[in-house]
Amino acid sequence: MSQRPNQVLVIDDDEAAREILVELLGRIGFHAFAAADGRAGLEWLAGAAAPPQAVLLDLRMPGLDGFEVLKRYREEGGTAPVIALSAMDEKDAVVKAMRLGASDYLVKPIEPEELKEAIERCSLPKPAVTEENIAAPIPAVRPVEPPAISSRAPQLSSDGGARRGAPVEFVASSPAMLSIWDMVDRVAETDVPVLIRGESGVGKEGIARTLHERSPRRGKPFVKINCAALPAELLESELFGHERGAFTGATSEKPGKFELADKGTIFLDEIGEMHPALQAKLLTVLQDEEYYRVGGKRPLKADARVVVATNRVLEDEIARGNFREDLYYRLNVVSVLVPPLRDRKEDVPGLIEHFRKKYGSKYRGGAMTFSDEVMRRLGDYDYPGNVRELENLVRRLVVLRDERFVLDELAAAINRRPAMQVAHAQGSAGGSLPPSPQGQNHGLQQSVPPHPRQAPAVVQHSAPPVIALSSVMPETVSLKDIARAAALRAEREAISGMLARTNWNKRKAAARLQISYKALLYKIKDCGLTDPRITAGLPENLLPMIIVDGIGGV
């Protein structure tokens, strides 16, 4: 039975998460249907004239959970690709779902682009296995078209080559970022591995995609995998694929990410989280340019450019025995260190204008003009969440259309972490140090980025002072708008405080806040909150720079 194109069924008991997924599917061109529980989902599938293009199945549901739904659907002969929806700490659940017949998985919260890629990847027909193509790579990802390039005339470098600078979807005016985009142009035409380092939210994935789109491999697949999202045994199968019968539940062969990225680029995000045993296999792939599927006996050719990213200080991880030194030198042919936004304040005005226009054209109110006070405060803020946090702030300004709420939020954020602001001003540049222990007090706590040779410290700060609205109150106000904005601000404060109290145990925080775990994941993302344990800086001797084979470049 042929699939019904562009139809996707969402099975999720959480109404908020279900609505978000339906909206995302509509934005990327799919016709979405929703079922509020597993039984309703099975009934919809049984009554459909043709299978949908994909099924998005939440694994954690009351009554008939996602595992039982998947098992029954496969036992009844269901053929539609099933994409399991999991959370960061549900690795065992993902393994179980894949063995029950799930075609793929997605970790919440989900980005529109990765959702679209997963659906298209799962719905492609599988070629028949023959002697001629048994070792042939399987094309499985729609070619990625190069983005439009700015109409600015390309600059010439000192070696006479054309330099295209930052893509139009990126804003960069600081010398550090211009140097990075110049380096992207220099190395894009080669096939050497690239190591991208920097804090969360600085744009490492965007740099990786641009490297691919400006390389001779453009038009071929760009395949991303998050090494922190899966346990080692499942990550191995995802990277290299498995043969039928390789393990319990492996009812059919499955190509790995290296096969899907054939002739293209594979992007290994959070490489610092990969298990050392799997690092050894990756090192073999890089050295020999071939690998074996799990349970396989025939070597497969690895023809994909490898780009990796991390927010950890790999030199420290090597010293602790968490990362292989030989793999580090194999990956560190070209190293790009992306500085945090607080170290390149020249980019802030351009980013504000970019996001103002972006969301002004998206929402009904249109783009609004920000006051000088807002621009000054946004320029002075240190952005521990980097560009992602700035984008969320500008987005809230455009949606709420009332500056005082964002100004109050900035003031509260600065009061909550004055020590972090001072430490940031000293110029640390990306990376991550080990998580520091947090106490059990009920006040808000933040981990302060320590000196490289000092133990991490925990500083407790008092609650921010109440800011009187009378000094900024206009002649006419909407109480409804004030209440809505105050509720949003209070919600963010409550979530931030509870996460601090639970040492960023999101499942425990969700239970104490009396909301679902999935809803909390989306709210953390919408609020621009970042786990303070992964935002500590690099040692001071590692300045924002680009390194090629250990030699500073320009």
Secondary structure by P-SEA (a helix, b strand, c coil): ccccccbbbbbcccaaaaaaaaaaaaaaccbbbbbccaaaaaaaaaaccccccccccccccccccaaaaaaaaaaaccccbbbbbbcccaaaaaaaaaaacccccccccccaaaaaaaaaaaacccccccccccccccccccccccccccccccccccccccccccccccccccaaaaaaaaaaaaccccccbbbbbbcccccaaaaaaaaaaacccccccccccccccccaaaaaaaaccccccccccccbbbbccccccccbbbbbcccccccaaaaaaaaaaaaccccccccccbbbbbcbbbbbbbccaaaaaaaaccccaaaaaaaccbbbbbbcccccccaaaaaaaaaaaaaaacccccbbbbcaaaaaaaaaccccccaaaaaaaaaaaaaaccaaaaaaaaaaaaaacaaaaaaaaccccbbbcccccccccccbbbbccccccccbbbbbbcccccccccccccccccaaaaaaaaaaaaaaaaaaaaaaaaccaaaaaaaaacccaaaaaaaaaaaccccccccccccccccccccccccccc
